[in-house]
Amino acid sequence: MVRELFNSIAERYDLVNRLTTLGLDRRWRKKACEMALGHLTVERPKILDVACGTGDMIMCMKKGLEKRNTAAEFYGLDCSEKMLEIAREKVPFAELKAGNAEEIPFPSESFDLVSVAFGLRNFSDRERSIKEIHRVLKDNGLLLILEFSRNEGFLGKLAWAYTKTVVPFIGGLLTGNREAYNHLWRSIGAFPSPEELSEEFQEFGFERLLLRWCFPRIAFVMVLRKV
Ligand SMILES: C[S@@+](CC[C@H](N)C(=O)[O-])C[C@H]1O[C@@H](n2cnc3c(N)ncnc32)[C@H](O)[C@@H]1O
């Protein structure tokens, strides 16, 4: 179901993101990359972006590493062929595979960094995906999570109302699939808080290095380490 949903909106996915977040999604990815790359100490890291979509996170990571004069090997995984088609044009330097986060098609202990941006919430079996990410990470490898979450407080409530009304309206208008953008707020509503999520990760062998909210407190960045 999730694969079909993203196949149906792939062509306009980036445009809807830019418009509905007023370009903030780029800043969130940049902040997330900077936070993870700041903890990366290896020379030529191998990086896997799970649920890579159209490749924005890979692009952002590449730019961040170029600033640090560091070369890297980039890999991406996504279950939607249509999202991957777009990614192949945007990030031709990355090795992109179609596949499921619950069965990551890479050998154990392959990567120094795994990232998941706005993907975790969509996984049908989160526990299995987390175990798989743990398996493919090298010892002490890093996991970067960028995800939406509901938040209390004025800004959080405003952002939530916006996500439930304006986003499905614009998303529906541009992609013809309003239901896909209703799925967005429903999945955010059903998703654990960052604190609950970080406890879940600890159960599966991760330690949390940092947790930061992104303006306007509807998205958060979490960096964890495999222990
Ligand atoms: C909201 S998009 C995020 C895309 C990208 N990471 C970004 O930052 O824009 C979620 C992506 O997760 C992918 N996805 C959802 N469930 C998946 C799974 N179980 N395995 C692999 N990819 C999955 C979808 O196909 C979609 O491309």
The ligand as an SDF file (V2000), in Angstrom:
LIG
                    3D

 27 29  0  0  0  0  0  0  0  0999 V2000
    8.0710   10.5340    2.9610 C   0  0  0  0  0  0  0  0  0  0  0  0
    9.1120    9.7150    1.8530 S   0  0  0  0  0  0  0  0  0  0  0  0
   10.7270   10.2520    2.3450 C   0  0  0  0  0  0  0  0  0  0  0  0
   11.7020   10.2480    1.1960 C   0  0  0  0  0  0  0  0  0  0  0  0
   13.0560   10.8700    1.4790 C   0  0  0  0  0  0  0  0  0  0  0  0
   13.7650   10.1870    2.5130 N   0  0  0  0  0  0  0  0  0  0  0  0
   12.9460   12.3410    1.8100 C   0  0  0  0  0  0  0  0  0  0  0  0
   13.6290   12.7970    2.7410 O   0  0  0  0  0  0  0  0  0  0  0  0
   12.2350   13.0560    1.1040 O   0  0  0  0  0  0  0  0  0  0  0  0
    9.0750    8.0690    2.4750 C   0  0  0  0  0  0  0  0  0  0  0  0
    9.7690    7.0670    1.5670 C   0  0  0  0  0  0  0  0  0  0  0  0
    9.8420    5.8210    2.2610 O   0  0  0  0  0  0  0  0  0  0  0  0
    9.6740    4.7830    1.3290 C   0  0  0  0  0  0  0  0  0  0  0  0
    9.2960    3.5850    2.0980 N   0  0  0  0  0  0  0  0  0  0  0  0
    8.1960    3.4290    2.8510 C   0  0  0  0  0  0  0  0  0  0  0  0
    8.1950    2.2150    3.4440 N   0  0  0  0  0  0  0  0  0  0  0  0
    9.3370    1.5950    3.0410 C   0  0  0  0  0  0  0  0  0  0  0  0
    9.9280    0.3370    3.3250 C   0  0  0  0  0  0  0  0  0  0  0  0
    9.3430   -0.5220    4.1510 N   0  0  0  0  0  0  0  0  0  0  0  0
   11.1170    0.0500    2.7550 N   0  0  0  0  0  0  0  0  0  0  0  0
   11.7260    0.9300    1.9170 C   0  0  0  0  0  0  0  0  0  0  0  0
   11.2160    2.1470    1.6230 N   0  0  0  0  0  0  0  0  0  0  0  0
   10.0480    2.4810    2.1790 C   0  0  0  0  0  0  0  0  0  0  0  0
    8.6280    5.3130    0.3600 C   0  0  0  0  0  0  0  0  0  0  0  0
    8.6140    4.6520   -0.8680 O   0  0  0  0  0  0  0  0  0  0  0  0
    9.0500    6.7870    0.2430 C   0  0  0  0  0  0  0  0  0  0  0  0
    9.9220    6.9940   -0.8280 O   0  0  0  0  0  0  0  0  0  0  0  0
  1  2  1  0
  2  3  1  0
  2 10  1  0
  3  4  1  0
  4  5  1  0
  5  6  1  0
  5  7  1  0
  7  8  2  0
  7  9  1  0
 10 11  1  0
 11 12  1  0
 11 26  1  0
 12 13  1  0
 13 14  1  0
 13 24  1  0
 14 15  1  0
 14 23  1  0
 15 16  2  0
 16 17  1  0
 17 18  1  0
 17 23  2  0
 18 19  1  0
 18 20  2  0
 20 21  1  0
 21 22  2  0
 22 23  1  0
 24 25  1  0
 24 26  1  0
 26 27  1  0
M  CHG  2   2   1   9  -1
M  END
$$$$
